[in-house]
């Protein structure tokens, strides 16, 4: 059986205070509180801007030894450059501090905009630039430019981790990706196809294209706002058990607007216990 981890997309939400987070819990303790109850969290601030090594190091220190972070790739690469001419921006992203996560660095998520359609040449070129080990990540990071000053760049692989694998996942939102050709390209480059539940707004593909299945649950009735009922969570638990027969599975709840995400994550964990972490 593969490993199953269930968590949330982000953890700093004012509306969760006094609900998921107990009243009076200091904000600086929220990550630790969530990490005690879940096996993984998706860092999504990295999508909006380059973070700092000190931030990644702090997040690592606040979580248990067996915890794993997924890191969302920068929108400058995916939404502004649209995967083209991204060698230096990729170097900047990886130099910004991911290496400070050490053994807690999990998969890197690349979310594409809705209007970015499938182009095999662009996609293959992008996949070919992605680092597949911590050592490759560090080597790419050393090619950063002045957008990440030397004094705040992290470009050295942690000791003993250079050969550790780095996995990648692609969340597309254009139906043009839902073809056998596109799925074959993801398999060729060992990139996980994200299973994204978006209340029907965007396509949901369940193709297994790697030994990782990456699931993002944005809401099944209303995007970002609806919670998952018992029947829905039962179905997702069954899917996770099936995928785990051939792959590792990570699941992140992103229905955060009304505070359902952490509660739904815990309810799914209950259904998957003892398989999940």
N, C-alpha and C positions, 0 to 999 in steps of 0.2 A: 504494500500500500504506500502511496505517496503521502506526503505531509499536507495537512490542511491547516491553514491559518485564517482566522476571521478577525476583521477589525473595522476601522472607520477611516474615512477620508478627511484628514485634518482633525484637530482636537480643540481648537480655541474658538469657541462660539459662546457669545454672551447669553444666548437663550438657553443654554444647557446648565447655566449656573442656578443652583437651587432646584434643579430637576435631576439630571444625570449626576452632575457634580453637587455634592452636599453644600448646603448653605454655609458660608464661611470658609470654604476651602480656598486657600490662596491660589491665584491664577498660576503661579509658578509651579504648583503641585498637580496641575490638571493632567499633564502628560503622564506622570507617574501613576496617578489614580487610574487612568484609562489602561495603561500598560500592565497593571496588576490584574486586569480582568480580561485582556485580549492578547492575542499572539502577535499582532502586527498593527501598524498605523501607516497610512499613506501621507507622506509629506507633500502638501500641495502648494505651500508658499513658494517653492522652487519653480513653479510654473510661471509665476508673476514676476519674479525678480531673482537675481543671483543672491543666494544666501552667503553666509560667512562661515569659515571653518569653526569659529567659536560657537556658532549656533548648532552646527551638526555635532560637535563634541559634547555640548551641553545636553542635547537630546539623547545621545548615546549614554551619557552618565546617569540620566534619569530613568532608564529602563532596565528590566531584568537581563541577565546574561544571555538568555536564549531568545530574546526579542528580535524582531526583524522590521526594518523600515522599507517600504517602497518609496521611491522618489519620483515625482512627476517632472518630466523633462520640460525645459523652458519654452514658453510660447513664442519667444523670439525665433527659435528654430522651426517650430511647427506652424505657427500662424502668420508670422511676419515674413520670414524667408521661405516658408512653405517647402521646407526640406532641401532647398537648392543653395549651393555655395555656403555650406554650413560647417566647414572644417574648423575654422577659428571659433565660431560661436559654440560649437560642441566642446572644443578645448576649454573655453572660458567656463562653460557650465560644469564640466568635470573638475576644473581647477578650483571651483568656488567652495569646496569643502566636503564633498561626498566621501572622500577617503577618511575623514575623521570618524565616520560611522564604523570603520573597521569591519569586524565580522558580522555586524548588524546590518550591513548594506544588503538589501534584498533587490527585487527587480526594479528596473527603471521603466516608467510608463511614458509612452509618447502618444498624446491625444491630438488627433487631427481635426481641423475645422470642417464644418459640414460641406463647404463648397470646394474642398480639396478632393478632386476625383482621382481615381486609381490611375497611375502612370507607372508601368513596370520599370522603366529606365530610371526615373527619379527615385522610386522606392528602393530598387536594388542598389543604387549608388549610395543612398542614405544608410541602408542596412550594412553596406560594406565598410562604412566609417565607424560603426559602433564598436566600442571596446568589449571584448568577450571575457577578459580576466581583469583582476585588480591591477596586475602589472601593465596591461595594455591601457587601462584607464589612466594610470599615472603617467605613462609615456605620452598619451594624447594631451593630458592636462598641462604638460610642460611646454606645449605649443600655444599657450594662451597669449593674449595680447594685453595692452595697457588697460583694457576694461576690467581686468582682474590684476591689480598691482602685485608685484612680486611679494611684497610684505604680507599680503593677505591671501596669496595663492597656496594651495596645498597640492603638491605634485609628487609626493613620495609614497610608495605603497607601504602600508604597515608591515612590520617585520613578520615574515612567515605567511603572508597572505597574497603574494604576487601571483600565484597560480590559481587562486580562488576564482571561481566562475562568476561572471556578471551576466544576468539574464535581462532580456528586454521584452516589452509587451506593447502592442499597437492597438489603440482604440480609434477606429475610424467612424465617421458619421455620414459618409456618402454611400448610397446603395451600390455604387459602381465597384466597391471592394468585395461585394458578395458574389464572387465567381470562383470557380475551381482554379482558374489561373492565378488569381490573387492569393488564394489559400496555399497553393503550391509554392508560390514565391516566399510566403512567410515560412513554410516548412523548410524550404531550401536554405533559408538564412537563420533558422532556429529562433524565430520570433513568435511569441505567443499572440494569438488573436484574442483580444479582450471580448469577453461576453458582457455586453452592456445592456442592462435593462433600463430603458428610458421612457416608460409609459407609452411606448409606440411612437415616440417622436423621431427616433433614429433607428436604423436597422439593428437587430440583435442576431449576431452570428454565433453559433456554438461549435465552430470548427476547432478541432484540437490540432494545433500546428507546431507544438513544442512539447517538451516534458513538463511544461508549466501551463496551467489554466488560470487565467487572471480574470476575475469577475468583479464588475462594478455595478452596484445596485443603487440606481438613482431614484427609484420609486416606480411602482408598477401601475398606479392609477393616475397620479399627478407627478410630473417631473419635480424632483427635489423636495416635495412637500408631503407626499402620502407615505404612511407606514405600511409595513407588510403584515398581513393577517396570518393566522395560524396555518391555513391551508397553503398559502404562498410559501411560507418558511419551510413547511414540510416538503414541498416540491423542490425547493432549492437545496435542502439537506440531502434529498435523494440524488439530485444531480451531482452534488459534491462527492458523495460516496462513489458514484459511478466514475467520475473523472479521476478520483484518487486511486482507482485500480490501475491506471496507466500514467499518472502524472502527479506532480505536486499541485496544490490548489491554494490560491489566495483569494479572499473575498473581502471587498471593502464596501461598506454602506455609505452612500453619499446623499441620502435623503435627510439632509441636515437642517433644512429651513425651519421646521417645526419641532426639531429635537428628537425625531424618531430613530435616527441612525444608531446611536450607541445602544439603545434598548433593543432594537432589532438585531444588532450584532450579538448581544448577549443571549437572546432567544435562539438564534441560529447555533451558537456555540453549545447551548444546552442540548439541542437536538443532535449534534454531532459528537458530543462527548462519548467515549474517550478518544475519538479519532483526531480531534482538533487541538490546537495549541493557542 
